[in-house]
Amino acid sequence: MTNQNEIKKNVALSAAKAIMNERVIGVGTGTTVNYFIEALSKLPHQIECTVASSEATKLKLEENGFPTEELNTVGNFDIYVDGADEATKFGYLIKGGGGALTQEKILASVCKKFICIIDDSKLVGSLGQFPLPVEVIPVSRSAVARKIVELGGIPKWRTGFVTDNNNWILDIQGLKITNCAELEVMLNNIPGIVTNGIFAANKADFLYVGDSHGVKIIDC
């Protein structure tokens, strides 16, 4: 029986083979993405430069021989590869379980094609079972939490965690995510929120979904 790590490795390899002829790529954060970096490093790829969504990913890329540059230096690029905590078949995502959601969202906004790599446990009918991460400016934590409670959410401060942007994370449960795009904008309009983990405006273009039978590609 194929275990989850093997499934993640298979989907990571599939995505790596699909983009090995690119010159510049953006790279997200997480376990499956780490497998993607390792797989790509072993292929005869053409990658000349990478843009990382987190300090952890930057270190992983450099350890595997990939040059990294800041987005300000590179500008736009064609392909962004990242994972997700939840994904629907339409490409709507919840991301930010690892706390890198803001930079992930920035990279997703500038690429031409966003490839999301997941195992089948992350594919859901509708978003919302996974707690929704919200990055907040520290001084606004309590104020933002009260606003989220008014919306019906139950916020929990991710204590002891600081983002790469020196901000804090609130993980939100209980919100009904029936309209991803609408809720994404509504939350981002609350003063003090840097961004939230709903990826609707910058949803995935393709889902690579791994399961015990192989890898399925969904055009979103």
C-alpha positions in Angstrom: 0.0 0.0 0.0 1.3 3.4 -1.0 1.9 5.7 2.0 1.3 9.5 1.9 4.9 10.4 1.7 5.3 8.2 -1.4 2.2 9.8 -2.9 3.7 13.3 -2.2 7.0 12.2 -3.8 5.2 10.9 -6.9 3.1 14.1 -7.5 6.2 16.2 -6.8 8.2 14.3 -9.5 5.3 14.6 -12.0 5.3 18.4 -11.5 9.1 18.6 -11.7 9.1 16.7 -15.0 6.5 19.1 -16.4 8.5 22.3 -15.7 12.1 21.1 -16.1 12.6 23.2 -19.3 11.6 26.5 -17.6 14.3 29.0 -16.9 12.8 30.9 -14.0 10.3 29.6 -11.5 8.6 30.6 -8.3 8.6 27.9 -5.5 6.3 27.7 -2.6 6.6 26.1 0.9 5.8 22.8 2.5 6.6 19.1 2.6 5.4 18.3 -1.0 7.2 21.3 -2.3 10.4 20.1 -0.6 10.0 16.8 -2.5 9.5 18.8 -5.7 12.8 20.6 -5.1 14.6 17.4 -4.5 13.1 15.7 -7.6 13.8 18.6 -9.8 17.5 18.8 -8.7 18.0 15.2 -10.0 16.5 15.9 -13.4 18.4 17.4 -16.4 16.5 20.7 -15.8 17.1 24.1 -17.4 16.4 26.2 -14.3 18.6 29.3 -14.1 16.9 31.1 -11.2 14.3 30.5 -8.6 12.2 32.8 -6.4 11.3 31.4 -3.0 8.2 32.1 -1.0 9.9 31.7 2.4 13.3 31.6 4.1 12.9 27.9 4.6 12.3 27.3 0.9 15.2 29.6 -0.1 17.5 27.4 2.1 16.1 24.2 0.6 16.6 25.5 -2.9 20.2 26.5 -2.3 21.0 23.3 -0.6 19.9 21.5 -3.8 22.0 23.7 -6.0 19.4 26.2 -7.3 20.3 29.9 -7.5 17.7 32.1 -5.7 16.8 35.7 -6.4 14.4 38.3 -4.8 11.2 39.0 -6.7 12.2 42.6 -6.9 15.2 41.5 -9.0 13.5 38.9 -11.2 10.2 40.6 -11.9 7.5 38.3 -13.3 7.9 34.7 -14.2 5.9 32.0 -16.0 5.5 29.1 -13.5 4.8 29.0 -9.8 4.7 25.6 -8.0 3.2 25.3 -4.5 1.2 23.0 -2.3 -2.1 23.7 -0.4 -3.8 22.7 2.8 -7.1 22.4 1.0 -8.0 22.6 -2.7 -11.2 22.3 -4.7 -11.4 21.0 -8.3 -11.9 24.6 -9.4 -8.5 25.6 -8.1 -9.7 27.5 -5.0 -7.3 26.9 -2.1 -6.6 27.4 1.5 -2.9 27.9 2.2 -0.8 29.2 5.1 -0.6 26.2 7.4 3.2 26.8 7.3 2.7 30.5 7.8 4.2 31.7 4.4 0.8 32.7 2.9 1.6 36.4 2.2 4.7 35.7 0.1 3.0 32.7 -1.5 0.1 34.9 -2.5 2.5 37.5 -4.0 4.2 34.9 -6.1 0.9 33.4 -7.2 -0.2 36.9 -8.3 2.7 37.5 -10.7 3.1 34.2 -12.4 1.4 33.2 -15.7 0.7 29.7 -14.5 0.1 28.4 -10.9 0.6 24.7 -10.5 -0.6 23.3 -7.2 0.7 19.9 -6.1 -1.2 18.0 -3.5 -2.0 14.5 -2.3 -5.6 13.4 -2.6 -6.3 14.0 1.1 -6.2 17.8 0.4 -8.8 17.7 -2.4 -12.2 18.7 -0.9 -15.7 19.5 -2.1 -15.7 22.9 -0.4 -13.1 24.9 1.7 -13.3 25.4 5.4 -12.4 22.3 7.4 -8.8 23.3 7.6 -8.4 26.4 9.9 -8.1 29.5 7.7 -4.7 31.3 8.4 -4.8 35.1 8.6 -1.6 37.1 8.8 -2.0 40.1 11.0 0.2 43.0 12.1 1.0 42.2 15.8 -0.6 45.4 17.2 -3.9 44.6 15.5 -4.2 41.0 16.7 -7.0 41.5 19.3 -8.9 44.0 17.1 -8.8 41.7 14.1 -9.9 38.7 16.3 -12.9 40.7 17.5 -13.9 41.5 13.9 -13.6 37.9 12.9 -15.8 36.8 15.8 -18.4 39.2 14.5 -18.3 37.3 11.2 -18.9 34.0 12.9 -15.3 32.8 13.0 -13.4 31.4 16.0 -9.8 32.8 15.9 -6.9 31.2 17.6 -3.5 33.0 17.9 -0.7 30.8 16.6 1.4 31.5 19.7 5.2 31.4 19.4 5.1 31.7 15.7 6.4 34.8 13.7 6.1 35.0 9.9 9.1 35.9 7.7 7.4 39.4 7.6 7.6 39.7 11.4 3.8 39.4 11.7 1.6 37.0 13.6 -1.0 34.4 12.4 -4.6 33.8 13.5 -6.0 30.5 12.6 -9.8 30.8 12.0 -12.3 28.0 12.4 -16.1 28.2 12.0 -16.3 30.5 9.0 -18.7 29.4 6.2 -16.7 29.7 3.0 -19.5 29.5 0.4 -18.1 32.3 -1.7 -14.3 32.1 -1.7 -13.7 35.3 -3.6 -16.1 37.4 -1.6 -14.7 36.2 1.8 -11.1 36.7 0.7 -11.8 40.4 -0.1 -13.9 40.9 3.0 -11.2 39.7 5.3 -8.5 41.6 3.5 -10.5 44.8 4.0 -10.2 44.5 7.8 -7.6 46.9 9.0 -4.6 45.0 10.4 -4.9 42.0 8.2 -2.0 41.7 5.8 -3.7 38.9 3.9 -5.6 35.7 4.4 -5.1 32.1 3.3 -8.0 31.9 0.7 -6.5 31.8 -2.8 -9.5 32.8 -5.0 -8.2 35.8 -6.9 -5.0 34.0 -7.4 -6.3 30.4 -7.6 -4.4 27.5 -9.0 -4.4 27.0 -12.8 -3.6 23.3 -12.6 -3.9 20.8 -9.7 -1.6 17.9 -9.7 -3.3 15.4 -7.4 -1.5 12.3 -6.2 -3.2 9.2 -4.9 -2.3 5.5 -4.6 -3.0 5.0 -8.3 -0.8 7.8 -9.6 -1.1 11.4 -10.5 -4.2 13.2 -11.9 -3.9 16.6 -13.5 -6.9 18.9 -13.2 -7.2 22.0 -15.5 -8.9 24.6 -13.3 
